[in-house]
Amino acid sequence: MPRRLPPLNALRAFEAAARHLSFTKAAEELSVTQAAISHQVKALEDHLGLPLFRRLNRSLALTEAGKTYLPLLSEAFDLIDTGTRRVRARDLEGPLRISVLPSFAGVWLLPRLRRFRERHPDIDVLVQADDRLVDFGREDIDLGVRYGYGNYPGLRVDYMMGDEIFPVCAPALAGGDPPLRRPADLKRHTLLHDEVSRTDDSPDWHIWLRAAGLEDAGIDADRGPGYSDMWMVLTAAANGEGVALGRRSLAVDFLKDGRLIVPFGPRLKTRLAYWIVSPRPTDEWSKVRAFREWLIEEAQAEETRADVLLPPEAADGPDPGAG
């Protein structure tokens, strides 16, 4: 049942006047005029349908209704004050609690988190890695990073970075026997699969082979081991177990340190992207804003680095699901 509360300003005016038994002192406390206090109290009495003060010649006295109402309102305002102080303390002093996918946490976030700590040594970050979507209304989480379309009703949503997929393998595999120098060579190599992302929006081997013009080349796009996490797919590829379709967002560090290479293109853009989400109105807390701005800065820098690492022949291919 919805609350039927009197106007807040009227409640504040009465509570202050009742404590001081003076409209003048209440006006000074609330930085308004004495007439404004008198008007608000009268409006509250009209709302309740009974008097709260007995107005004497040079003083005020509470009626029985006023005596009953005052401690209840004072307690309510004390609770609001306590809650406000706690919220402010959490913004300024409490840790920042974030929710991210396990693959994103292990491959992308944790290797970079040191740079955030160096910039903001006063902010402690608590990372919760989970595949499920966190419920900000029920859980004590300040910010999340999600991989999807950016449609998250009721939340503040900021674009972080897009993504694309392309073949990756260990350097030794590319130069081994059988060789891996052109897409058609995949027929003699093991394909590794990200079982979670087998959709048109996050292309699998079927879509990539079609984009490469190899759908009729006799390459079985379903064979080979599958993994439930992109980190495991990339690690298996780095260990020489086969050829994977790496996501640029998570493969960039593997490429940077030489554990993986891109033997050939094309690169396919995905319809999915990384988004930073946070509940309102705490989305502008200083620690939430600082982490959001840092994530976006890091993501932009990583997209630039990835373009340098990827070979020119791995040019953008058609959109996933096209054709």
C-alpha positions as CSV (number, residue, x, y, z in Angstrom):
1,M,0.0,0.0,0.0
2,P,1.5,3.4,-1.0
3,R,2.6,5.7,1.8
4,R,0.4,8.8,2.3
5,L,2.9,11.2,3.8
6,P,2.5,14.9,4.6
7,P,4.9,17.3,2.7
8,L,8.4,16.9,4.0
9,N,9.0,20.6,4.4
10,A,5.9,20.8,6.6
11,L,7.2,17.9,8.8
12,R,10.6,19.6,9.1
13,A,9.1,22.9,10.1
14,F,6.9,21.3,12.7
15,E,9.7,19.2,14.2
16,A,12.1,22.1,14.5
17,A,9.4,24.4,15.9
18,A,8.3,21.7,18.4
19,R,11.8,21.1,19.6
20,H,12.5,24.8,20.2
21,L,8.9,25.7,21.0
22,S,9.6,28.7,18.8
23,F,8.8,29.6,15.2
24,T,11.7,32.1,15.3
25,K,14.4,29.6,16.3
26,A,13.0,27.0,13.9
27,A,13.3,29.6,11.1
28,E,16.9,30.3,12.0
29,E,17.7,26.5,12.1
30,L,16.2,25.9,8.7
31,S,17.3,29.2,7.1
32,V,13.8,30.3,6.2
33,T,11.5,33.1,7.4
34,Q,9.3,32.9,10.5
35,A,6.3,33.3,8.2
36,A,7.4,30.3,6.2
37,I,7.6,28.2,9.3
38,S,4.1,29.3,10.4
39,H,2.7,28.6,7.0
40,Q,4.2,25.1,6.8
41,V,3.0,24.2,10.3
42,K,-0.5,25.5,9.5
43,A,-0.5,23.4,6.3
44,L,0.5,20.3,8.3
45,E,-2.3,20.9,10.8
46,D,-4.8,21.2,7.9
47,H,-3.4,18.0,6.4
48,L,-3.9,16.2,9.7
49,G,-7.2,17.9,10.6
50,L,-6.1,18.8,14.1
51,P,-4.0,21.4,15.9
52,L,-0.4,20.6,16.9
53,F,0.3,23.8,18.9
54,R,-1.5,26.0,21.3
55,R,-0.5,29.5,20.4
56,L,-0.2,31.6,23.5
57,N,0.5,35.3,23.7
58,R,4.3,35.1,23.8
59,S,5.0,31.4,23.6
60,L,4.0,28.1,22.0
61,A,2.8,24.9,23.7
62,L,2.3,21.5,22.2
63,T,-1.1,19.9,22.1
64,E,-1.5,16.2,23.0
65,A,-1.3,15.4,19.3
66,G,1.8,17.5,19.0
67,K,3.4,15.8,22.0
68,T,2.7,12.4,20.4
69,Y,3.9,13.4,16.9
70,L,7.2,15.1,17.9
71,P,9.2,12.0,19.2
72,L,8.1,10.0,16.2
73,L,9.2,12.6,13.7
74,S,12.5,13.2,15.6
75,E,13.3,9.5,15.5
76,A,12.4,9.3,11.8
77,F,14.7,12.3,11.0
78,D,17.5,10.8,13.1
79,L,17.2,7.6,11.0
80,I,17.3,9.6,7.8
81,D,20.4,11.4,9.1
82,T,22.1,8.2,10.1
83,G,21.4,6.6,6.7
84,T,22.7,9.7,4.9
85,R,25.9,9.6,6.9
86,R,26.4,5.9,6.1
87,V,25.8,6.4,2.4
88,R,28.3,9.3,2.3
89,A,30.8,7.3,4.3
90,R,30.5,4.4,1.9
91,D,31.1,6.7,-1.0
92,L,34.2,8.2,0.6
93,E,35.6,5.4,2.7
94,G,34.1,2.0,1.8
95,P,35.5,-0.3,-0.9
96,L,34.3,-0.3,-4.4
97,R,32.4,-3.5,-5.2
98,I,32.4,-4.5,-8.8
99,S,30.9,-7.5,-10.7
100,V,32.5,-8.9,-13.9
101,L,32.6,-12.0,-15.9
102,P,35.4,-14.5,-14.8
103,S,37.1,-14.4,-18.2
104,F,37.1,-10.6,-18.3
105,A,38.4,-10.5,-14.7
106,G,41.2,-13.0,-15.2
107,V,42.4,-12.0,-18.7
108,W,41.7,-8.2,-18.9
109,L,41.0,-6.6,-15.6
110,L,43.4,-8.1,-13.1
111,P,46.6,-7.5,-15.2
112,R,45.6,-3.8,-15.4
113,L,44.1,-3.2,-12.0
114,R,47.5,-2.2,-10.6
115,R,47.4,1.0,-12.7
116,F,44.1,2.0,-11.1
117,R,45.5,1.4,-7.6
118,E,48.5,3.6,-8.4
119,R,46.2,6.4,-9.5
120,H,43.7,6.0,-6.7
121,P,45.5,4.4,-3.7
122,D,42.6,5.4,-1.5
123,I,40.0,3.2,-3.3
124,D,40.0,-0.5,-2.4
125,V,38.4,-2.6,-5.2
126,L,36.6,-5.8,-4.4
127,V,36.1,-7.9,-7.5
128,Q,33.2,-10.4,-7.8
129,A,33.7,-12.7,-10.8
130,D,30.5,-14.4,-11.8
131,D,28.7,-15.5,-15.0
132,R,25.3,-14.4,-13.8
133,L,23.9,-10.9,-14.0
134,V,24.0,-9.2,-10.6
135,D,20.8,-7.7,-9.2
136,F,21.8,-4.2,-8.1
137,G,18.6,-3.8,-6.2
138,R,19.3,-6.8,-3.9
139,E,23.1,-7.1,-3.9
140,D,25.8,-4.8,-2.5
141,I,27.5,-4.1,-5.8
142,D,28.5,-0.6,-7.0
143,L,29.4,-1.2,-10.7
144,G,29.4,-4.0,-13.2
145,V,31.0,-4.8,-16.6
146,R,28.7,-6.7,-18.9
147,Y,29.1,-8.2,-22.4
148,G,26.0,-7.7,-24.4
149,Y,23.9,-5.2,-26.4
150,G,23.9,-2.3,-23.8
151,N,20.2,-2.6,-23.1
152,Y,20.0,-2.7,-19.3
153,P,16.8,-0.8,-18.1
154,G,17.0,1.2,-14.9
155,L,20.8,1.4,-14.9
156,R,23.3,3.9,-16.1
157,V,25.0,2.4,-19.1
158,D,28.3,3.5,-20.6
159,Y,30.0,2.0,-23.7
160,M,33.4,0.6,-22.9
161,M,34.7,-1.2,-26.0
162,G,33.6,-3.2,-29.0
163,D,34.9,-6.6,-30.0
164,E,35.9,-8.8,-33.0
165,I,37.1,-12.3,-33.6
166,F,39.9,-13.8,-35.6
167,P,41.9,-17.0,-35.7
168,V,44.8,-17.3,-33.1
169,C,47.3,-20.0,-32.5
170,A,50.6,-20.7,-30.9
171,P,53.6,-19.5,-32.9
172,A,55.0,-23.0,-33.1
173,L,51.8,-24.3,-34.6
174,A,51.9,-21.8,-37.5
175,G,55.3,-22.9,-38.6
176,G,54.9,-26.6,-37.8
177,D,54.0,-29.6,-39.9
178,P,51.4,-29.5,-41.2
179,P,51.8,-25.7,-41.7
180,L,49.2,-23.1,-41.0
181,R,49.8,-20.3,-43.5
182,R,46.4,-19.8,-45.1
183,P,42.8,-20.4,-44.1
184,A,42.5,-23.6,-46.2
185,D,45.2,-25.2,-44.0
186,L,42.7,-25.3,-41.1
187,K,41.5,-28.6,-42.7
188,R,44.5,-30.3,-41.1
189,H,44.3,-28.6,-37.7
190,T,42.2,-29.0,-34.6
191,L,39.6,-26.3,-34.1
192,L,39.0,-25.0,-30.5
193,H,35.5,-23.8,-29.5
194,D,34.1,-21.3,-27.1
195,E,30.9,-23.1,-26.2
196,V,29.2,-20.1,-24.6
197,S,29.5,-17.8,-27.7
198,R,28.2,-20.0,-30.5
199,T,25.7,-17.5,-31.9
200,D,25.5,-15.1,-34.9
201,D,26.2,-12.2,-32.5
202,S,29.5,-13.7,-31.4
203,P,30.7,-15.7,-34.4
204,D,31.7,-19.3,-34.3
205,W,33.8,-21.3,-36.8
206,H,30.8,-21.8,-39.1
207,I,30.3,-18.1,-39.5
208,W,34.1,-17.4,-39.8
209,L,34.6,-20.1,-42.5
210,R,31.7,-18.7,-44.5
211,A,33.2,-15.1,-44.2
212,A,36.6,-16.5,-45.4
213,G,35.0,-18.2,-48.4
214,L,35.6,-21.7,-47.1
215,E,32.2,-23.0,-46.3
216,D,32.6,-25.6,-49.0
217,A,36.2,-26.4,-48.4
218,G,35.5,-29.6,-46.5
219,I,36.5,-28.2,-43.0
220,D,34.4,-29.6,-40.2
221,A,33.4,-26.5,-38.2
222,D,32.0,-28.6,-35.3
223,R,35.0,-30.9,-34.6
224,G,37.5,-30.2,-31.8
225,P,37.2,-29.6,-28.1
226,G,35.0,-26.9,-26.5
227,Y,35.4,-24.8,-23.4
228,S,32.9,-22.8,-21.3
229,D,35.2,-19.8,-20.9
230,M,37.2,-17.7,-23.4
231,W,40.2,-17.7,-21.1
232,M,40.4,-21.5,-21.3
233,V,40.0,-21.3,-25.1
234,L,42.9,-18.9,-25.4
235,T,45.1,-20.8,-23.0
236,A,44.5,-24.0,-24.9
237,A,45.5,-22.3,-28.1
238,A,48.6,-20.8,-26.5
239,N,49.5,-24.4,-25.3
240,G,49.5,-25.5,-28.9
241,E,46.3,-27.6,-28.7
242,G,44.7,-26.1,-31.8
243,V,43.4,-23.0,-33.5
244,A,40.9,-20.8,-31.7
245,L,38.7,-17.9,-32.6
246,G,40.0,-15.3,-30.2
247,R,38.1,-12.2,-29.1
248,R,40.3,-9.2,-29.5
249,S,39.3,-7.8,-26.1
250,L,40.7,-10.9,-24.3
251,A,43.4,-12.0,-26.8
252,V,45.3,-8.7,-26.8
253,D,47.7,-9.6,-23.9
254,F,48.3,-13.1,-25.4
255,L,49.3,-11.4,-28.7
256,K,51.4,-8.7,-26.9
257,D,53.6,-11.3,-25.1
258,G,53.9,-13.6,-28.1
259,R,51.9,-16.5,-26.7
260,L,49.5,-16.3,-29.6
261,I,49.7,-15.0,-33.1
262,V,47.1,-14.2,-35.8
263,P,48.1,-16.5,-38.7
264,F,45.6,-14.9,-41.2
265,G,42.3,-13.0,-41.4
266,P,39.6,-12.0,-41.8
267,R,38.6,-10.3,-38.6
268,L,34.9,-10.3,-37.9
269,K,33.2,-7.6,-35.8
270,T,30.7,-8.8,-33.2
271,R,27.4,-7.3,-32.4
272,L,28.3,-7.6,-28.7
273,A,30.3,-5.1,-26.7
274,Y,31.5,-4.4,-23.2
275,W,29.3,-2.0,-21.2
276,I,29.8,-0.4,-17.8
277,V,26.6,-0.5,-15.7
278,S,25.9,1.1,-12.4
279,P,22.7,1.8,-10.4
280,R,21.3,5.3,-10.0
281,P,21.7,7.5,-8.0
282,T,25.0,6.1,-6.8
283,D,26.5,6.2,-10.3
284,E,28.1,9.6,-9.5
285,W,29.8,8.5,-6.3
286,S,33.4,9.6,-6.6
287,K,34.8,6.1,-6.5
288,V,32.3,4.8,-9.0
289,R,33.0,7.7,-11.4
290,A,36.8,7.2,-11.0
291,F,36.6,3.5,-11.8
292,R,34.3,4.1,-14.8
293,E,36.5,6.8,-16.3
294,W,39.6,4.6,-15.8
295,L,37.9,1.6,-17.5
296,I,37.0,3.7,-20.5
297,E,40.5,5.1,-20.7
298,E,42.1,1.7,-20.5
299,A,39.7,0.2,-23.1
300,Q,40.5,3.0,-25.6
301,A,44.2,2.5,-25.1
302,E,43.9,-1.3,-25.6
303,E,41.9,-0.9,-28.8
304,T,44.7,1.2,-30.2
305,R,47.4,-1.3,-29.1
306,A,45.4,-4.2,-30.6
307,D,45.2,-2.5,-34.0
308,V,49.0,-2.3,-34.0
309,L,49.4,-5.9,-33.0
310,L,47.1,-7.3,-35.6
311,P,48.6,-7.9,-39.0
312,P,47.5,-5.8,-42.0
313,E,46.2,-8.8,-43.9
314,A,43.7,-9.5,-41.1
315,A,41.3,-6.9,-42.5
316,D,37.8,-6.4,-41.3
317,G,35.5,-9.0,-42.7
318,P,31.7,-8.9,-43.1
319,D,29.4,-8.5,-40.2
320,P,28.7,-11.7,-38.3
321,G,25.7,-13.5,-39.5
322,A,25.8,-11.8,-42.9
323,G,25.0,-13.9,-46.0
